[in-house]
Amino acid sequence: MISVRGAVMAVAEDGSGPPILFIHGFPFDRTMWQNQVESLPGWRRLAPDLRGFGLSDPVAVPQDQTIAGYADDLAALLAELGIGQAIVCGLSMGGYVAFELWRRHQALCRALILSNTRAEPDTPEATEQRDAMMDAIRTRGAQAVIDSMLDRVLAPRSRETRPDIVSHVRSMMARTPPTGMIAALAAMRGRADSTDLLGKIAVPTLIVAGSDDALIPVGLHQSLASRIPGARLEVITGAGHLAPLEQPDTFNRVAGDFLNSIG
């Protein structure tokens, strides 16, 4: 538990060596990276709960929370830990935070791993959907998110053959404080367009897609990779929106190969 910018953040940490910062998606927590934190030898693996998620302080979430605010929290966390530069690995909303780290704290980013994410801002339809979900959370709490998202974030293979993963994802959603969910939805709704950054990314970058991602199709990942100089794209067969959790062995192999390539 580390105090950062007026909030207490929970951080899972393992290993030694060059640091990797894992940033979870919505509405999850640091445990979605448990397979990566326990693997990838030779690297210092860090997976924090963002402000308002997991075990981090639920009462320290401002009503005007932004994706940039999450990025500033993580920059302060790295400074508190004495880390001057890290591999930044973000999934979905965590990818949005990774883009903001590059925009606002570029010197901290040694390389990027962008998993199941996109650079574009919300469409008007997506904005309406986020507003509707915020209203549903105010009425029904986390159950509204479980009902809306559980089936969509997992590939059919995961839902049918991995009850342990289904249970884990449901549990992460259920324990996320409603205040944290609502703040994050508002932050994602108002996030900046990051497409202008793509051609300026000057560090090694790996894009990871799930072949069965119903939220961000492979084609959008291909477009993302094509716009970042030298980016590598890996599509993980049988994975949905949570590739590191659904296919951890494949994800770890792909990430490990990338990490080894940059030393």
C-alpha positions in Angstrom: 0.0 0.0 0.0 1.6 3.2 -1.2 0.4 6.8 -0.7 0.3 8.7 -4.0 -1.2 12.1 -4.6 -3.6 12.0 -1.7 -4.7 8.4 -2.3 -3.5 5.0 -1.1 -2.7 2.6 -4.0 -2.4 -1.1 -3.7 0.5 -2.6 -5.7 1.3 -6.2 -6.4 5.1 -6.6 -7.0 7.4 -9.5 -7.8 10.7 -10.2 -9.3 13.8 -8.1 -9.9 15.4 -6.4 -12.9 14.1 -3.7 -15.3 10.5 -2.7 -14.2 7.3 -3.5 -16.1 4.2 -1.5 -15.1 0.9 -3.4 -15.7 -2.2 -1.2 -16.0 -5.6 -3.0 -15.6 -8.7 -2.3 -17.6 -12.3 -1.5 -16.6 -13.9 -2.6 -14.3 -11.0 -4.8 -13.1 -8.1 -4.6 -10.7 -4.4 -5.7 -10.4 -5.3 -9.4 -10.1 -6.1 -9.6 -13.8 -2.3 -9.5 -14.3 -1.6 -12.3 -11.7 -0.3 -14.6 -14.3 2.1 -12.0 -15.6 3.2 -10.8 -12.1 4.0 -14.5 -11.2 5.9 -15.1 -14.5 8.3 -13.2 -16.8 11.5 -13.8 -14.9 14.3 -11.2 -15.1 11.9 -8.3 -14.8 10.5 -6.4 -11.8 6.7 -6.8 -12.3 4.4 -4.1 -10.8 0.6 -4.2 -11.0 -1.2 -1.4 -9.1 -4.9 -0.9 -8.5 -5.9 2.4 -10.0 -7.5 5.0 -7.8 -11.0 3.7 -7.0 -10.4 0.1 -7.9 -9.4 -3.1 -6.0 -7.8 -2.3 -2.7 -6.9 1.3 -3.6 -8.6 4.1 -1.7 -12.3 4.3 -2.8 -13.0 7.6 -1.1 -10.2 9.5 -2.9 -11.8 9.4 -6.4 -12.6 13.0 -7.6 -15.9 13.5 -9.4 -13.9 15.0 -12.3 -11.5 12.0 -12.6 -9.7 11.8 -15.9 -7.5 9.3 -17.7 -4.7 11.9 -17.4 -5.3 11.8 -13.6 -4.7 8.0 -13.6 -1.5 8.6 -15.6 -0.3 11.2 -13.1 -1.0 8.8 -10.3 1.2 6.2 -11.9 4.0 8.6 -12.7 4.0 9.6 -9.0 3.9 5.9 -8.0 7.0 5.2 -10.1 8.7 8.2 -8.6 7.8 7.0 -5.1 9.4 3.6 -5.9 12.5 5.3 -7.3 11.8 4.1 -10.8 12.9 6.4 -13.6 11.7 4.4 -16.6 9.5 1.3 -17.1 8.0 -0.9 -19.7 4.3 0.3 -19.7 1.8 -2.5 -20.4 -1.9 -1.5 -20.5 -5.1 -3.3 -21.4 -8.2 -1.6 -22.7 -8.7 1.4 -20.3 -5.2 0.7 -19.2 -4.1 1.3 -22.7 -5.8 4.7 -22.6 -3.8 5.4 -19.5 -0.6 4.2 -21.3 -1.2 6.7 -24.1 -1.5 9.5 -21.5 1.7 8.4 -19.8 3.4 8.8 -23.2 1.7 12.1 -23.7 2.4 13.6 -20.3 5.4 11.6 -18.9 7.2 10.4 -22.0 10.6 9.9 -20.4 9.1 7.3 -18.1 8.2 5.0 -21.0 11.0 2.7 -22.1 8.6 0.6 -24.3 4.9 0.0 -24.7 2.7 -3.1 -24.7 -0.8 -2.1 -25.7 -3.3 -5.0 -25.3 -6.9 -5.0 -26.4 -7.1 -1.2 -26.7 -7.6 1.6 -29.2 -6.5 5.2 -29.7 -9.7 6.7 -30.9 -12.1 8.6 -28.5 -15.6 7.5 -27.8 -18.2 7.7 -30.5 -21.5 9.5 -29.7 -23.1 6.0 -29.4 -20.4 4.9 -26.9 -20.8 8.1 -24.9 -24.6 7.3 -24.6 -23.8 3.8 -23.5 -21.4 5.0 -20.8 -24.0 7.5 -19.5 -26.6 4.6 -19.4 -24.2 2.4 -17.5 -23.4 5.1 -15.0 -27.2 5.5 -14.3 -27.5 1.7 -14.0 -24.7 1.5 -11.5 -26.3 4.2 -9.4 -29.4 2.1 -9.3 -28.1 -1.5 -9.2 -24.5 -1.2 -8.2 -21.8 -3.5 -9.6 -24.4 -6.1 -10.7 -25.4 -3.8 -13.6 -21.9 -4.0 -15.0 -21.7 -7.8 -14.5 -24.9 -8.2 -16.4 -23.8 -5.9 -19.2 -20.1 -6.9 -19.6 -19.3 -10.4 -18.3 -20.2 -12.2 -21.5 -18.8 -9.6 -23.8 -15.3 -9.4 -22.4 -14.6 -13.1 -22.6 -14.3 -15.3 -25.7 -16.8 -18.1 -26.2 -14.0 -20.6 -25.5 -13.3 -19.0 -22.2 -16.9 -18.9 -21.2 -17.5 -22.5 -22.1 -14.3 -24.2 -20.8 -12.8 -22.0 -18.1 -15.2 -21.5 -15.2 -12.3 -20.3 -13.1 -11.7 -17.4 -15.4 -15.4 -16.5 -15.5 -15.5 -16.6 -11.7 -12.4 -14.4 -11.5 -13.8 -11.8 -13.8 -17.1 -11.8 -12.1 -15.4 -11.3 -8.7 -13.2 -8.4 -9.9 -16.4 -6.7 -11.2 -18.3 -7.4 -8.0 -15.7 -5.9 -5.7 -15.0 -2.8 -7.7 -16.5 0.2 -5.7 -19.4 1.8 -7.6 -17.8 5.2 -7.1 -14.7 4.0 -8.8 -16.7 2.6 -11.7 -18.7 5.7 -12.3 -15.5 7.9 -12.1 -13.8 5.7 -14.6 -16.7 5.7 -17.0 -16.8 9.5 -17.0 -13.0 9.5 -17.5 -13.2 7.2 -20.5 -16.1 9.1 -21.9 -14.1 12.4 -21.8 -10.7 11.0 -22.8 -8.5 12.7 -25.3 -8.1 11.4 -28.9 -4.7 9.7 -28.9 -4.5 9.1 -32.7 -2.3 12.2 -33.0 0.3 10.5 -30.8 0.7 7.3 -32.8 3.1 8.5 -35.4 5.2 10.2 -32.6 5.7 7.0 -30.5 9.4 6.5 -30.6 9.9 3.5 -28.3 9.5 -0.2 -29.1 5.8 -1.1 -29.1 3.9 -4.4 -29.1 0.2 -4.5 -29.9 -1.7 -7.5 -28.6 -5.2 -8.4 -29.9 -7.6 -11.3 -29.1 -8.9 -13.1 -32.1 -12.4 -13.1 -30.5 -12.4 -9.7 -28.9 -16.0 -8.5 -29.3 -15.3 -5.0 -28.0 -12.2 -4.1 -30.0 -11.9 -6.2 -33.2 -8.6 -7.3 -34.7 -9.0 -4.8 -37.6 -8.7 -1.9 -35.2 -5.6 -3.4 -33.7 -4.1 -3.8 -37.2 -4.8 -0.1 -37.8 -3.3 0.9 -34.5 -0.1 -1.1 -35.2 0.2 0.3 -38.7 0.3 3.9 -37.4 3.0 3.4 -34.8 6.5 3.3 -36.3 8.0 -0.2 -36.0 5.1 -1.6 -33.9 4.7 -5.3 -33.8 1.2 -6.9 -33.8 0.4 -10.3 -32.2 -3.1 -11.8 -32.4 -3.8 -14.4 -29.8 -6.1 -17.1 -31.0 -9.0 -18.0 -28.8 -8.7 -14.9 -26.6 -11.4 -12.2 -26.1 -11.0 -8.8 -24.6 -8.9 -10.1 -21.7 -6.1 -11.8 -23.6 -3.6 -11.9 -20.7 -6.1 -13.6 -18.4 -7.7 -15.9 -21.0 -4.6 -17.1 -22.7 -1.8 -16.3 -20.2 0.8 -18.8 -21.5 0.5 -17.4 -25.1 0.4 -13.8 -23.8 3.5 -14.4 -21.6 5.4 -16.0 -24.5 4.6 -13.1 -26.9 5.4 -10.5 -24.2 8.5 -12.3 -23.2 9.8 -12.5 -26.8 9.2 -8.7 -27.1 10.9 -8.0 -23.8 13.9 -10.1 -24.8 14.1 -8.2 -28.1 14.6 -4.9 -26.3 16.9 -6.2 -23.6 
